[in-house]
Structure formats: C-alpha cells, structure tokens
C-alpha cells in the first residue's frame, strides 16, 4: 500500500466573486499552515471569471487566466476544479460535468446546481472515480455536510431542521427588535446588500429550500428532491404576528424541517414558531443554525455564519483539505446507485399551530370559530383575545397537535361563518 502523495494539489478556480476571492486569499496567505495540515502544498494553477480586469483585492498575476470555465475544468494542471460561478445550469453545470468526466475532483458552493442536478452529478462523479464536495453550499461556515456524511454516520437521523437563510433571519429579527414592518425591514436588508439579485430566492424560501433538499438526501439516503419541498416565504409575516407570538413565548423563523416517516419524506421550508427560549428562538441577525436529531447522539446544534467571504471560503477550503489528505467520500454519504427515490409525504407529522384572526364584533363570533375547530377535530390549547381595533377583535389561538389537513378544513369552515374579517394566519409550531 502506497503512502500519501507529497505532490502539490493544484486548483482551478472558476468564479472570482466574494467567495472565490476569499479562497485565493486563504491559499496565498496561509500556504504554510495548509501544507502542514494537509501534508502537501495547495497551489492554484489557473482561474476564470467573466471580468478579467476587476479589482478583487488580491493579486491574480501568478495564475493563468482562462476565459472559459469548461476549458479550465479540463486543464492537465488542474487536480481539483473549484466551481464558484453559481446558477443551476449554464456555464457552472457544463464546467462541473466536464471536470467530472475528466476524472477531476470538484468542490462547489452551488446549492442550486446540486438541488436540481445532484443525483446525475453524483452518478457522474462515481463513474469517473472523482469526488464531488459541497460543504460551502449549505449554511456557509457551519460544517454540517461533513457532520452528516462522516461524524454522524453511525446514527439513524430522525429529523434535520434549521434556519438556513441569514437574510430572512435578519429581516425577522429587525422586525422584532426595531418594530419594523416587513416592507421596512426588507428595504433595510436590500440597502445593506443582503438580498440576492432576485430577492424571491431569499424571502420566498427558495435558497433555503435548496439547502434543505441536500441535507435531506444525506440524512435519509434519498435522491435529492427539491421539487417536493413545500415552500412558503416570509412575505405574509406581519409585525403583529411577531409581537403576538412573542407574547405567547415564541419566535417566528423561516424554518426548514425534514424527516422521513412511514408517510414518506417530509420537506418544508416555511415560517414557523419555535419556543423563544430554544437555541433557534435565540438566534438573531444573519446567523444560521442547523439542528440534527440522531438515534445515538441525541440532538446536535450547530451555529455559525451562513454567508460571507470568510465563512464560505473556509468551507470550500475544508473540502479542498480533505481531498489533499486523500479522504474520498461519496457525494451524499452513500453510493449514488443506492439512493432511493423519495416518496413525498402526503400529510405532515401532526403539530400544534398558531392562528391569528380578526373577528367581527358580533355576538357569538368566538363560539362559531371554536365550533368550526371542534367539528374538524382541532382542539384549542390556548387562546388570547386583544382589545378591539375599530370593529375587529384580534384573536390568537394555539392548538393542540393536529394535521394541516384538519386545520385547513377548520379554516374553510371558519371562512364560511362570516365572522372573520380577513384571511387567518396559520403557522406551524415546531418542537425544538
């Protein structure tokens, strides 16, 4: 058996935005540390980006420039292709495919690419003896992929959940701490440069949904199934919801939850209530958190920066270092051929729900709501009524555990009573 190689590991980096520039800085500034920890030098052979002349705060003069990322991926002096271009298709997909077909290892931060094409790319990697690593694609600097594929491999995972979009958590936190409306907090996040070019990727839950689909695949041995993730953004969350949930001991988070049950694979990314005293409830600002429940380890909570140059570049380099040391793992923690097609759960695990509605100032209005809930099999755990606002009486209800189907039946019946002035807000309460 031969020992580990001492030849340098040569990188080709496609995409020199915030993260790509961060990776170059780490390789340049920490070369001795990286060599000591990997047992070999880490070098950059060539780079590629759309604009050659842009000032990125780090010298690129010693690297070959390649206009075409596909050509970069195929170079003989590139051992590991680092894809930081982004996008689910186009140049990123073509370049990653070219690298894998050439038998080169790939490190990527591209969650959209893997959420849409992860199974095919994992198969391609294995067919060509390559590895495809993506720690930086999920939760920034938090090493959650490594935890699931390696450290927790002896566990049956029962649930993975977390806050995986820092922008949404920032908006919700600012709404609470500064009493801002959703529109005002959104505008503030936009002015600070926190939002994607298409804001719906953030506030609509799409970005975080991509991440959840990848975690579900690793946790439960299923093929990536982003199309079956139930998505609901934070646009309907009001300052009233935040204040009144707080009054009842909860915080509202855009929460991803996945679990595999006898009903199938549940994957949801939606606003949920969590206990204010829980780790998730205490998570403020743009920070991410992932909570993993395993049958042997119990509950693991991982918290850290979910985006930004340093944290994301750190995650990229973690994958590069594993490859440099000779660590070879399958893309989603099991051979791609053994990942099963996920059967989406038709009904979610029962849970308590938070309901907020404005009742008309009519005799018996509250009794009609209670009757509609009872007829659907939904029982009330707690209820609070606030002072009248004009002709409406705001009412909060926390139910006992129920199914969403039963709750929807009750809400339909409530709408037919004529005592509710607008569409009720219904948010799941997740135990932590």
ABEGO torsion letter per residue (X at the ends): XBBBBABBBBBBBBEABAAAAAAAAAAAAAAAAAAAAAGBBBBBABBBBABAABBAGBBAAABBBBABAAAAAABAABABBBBAAEEABEAAAAAAAAAAAAGBBBBBABAAAAAAAAAAAAAAAAAAGBBBBAAAABGEABBAAAAAAAAAAABBBABBBEBABAAAAAAAAAAAAAGBBAAAAAAAAAAAGABBABAAAAAAGAAAAAAAAAAAAAAAGBBBBAAABBBBBAAABBAAAAAAAAAAGBBBBBBBBBBBBAAEBBBBBBBBBBBAABAAAABBEABBBBBBBBAAAEBBBBBEBABEAAAAAAAAAAAAAAAAAGBBBBAAGBBAAABBBBBBBABBBBBBBBBBBBBBBBBGAAAAAAAAAAAAGBBBABBBBBBBBEABBBBBBBBBBBBAAAAAAAAAAAAAAGABABBBBBBBBBBX
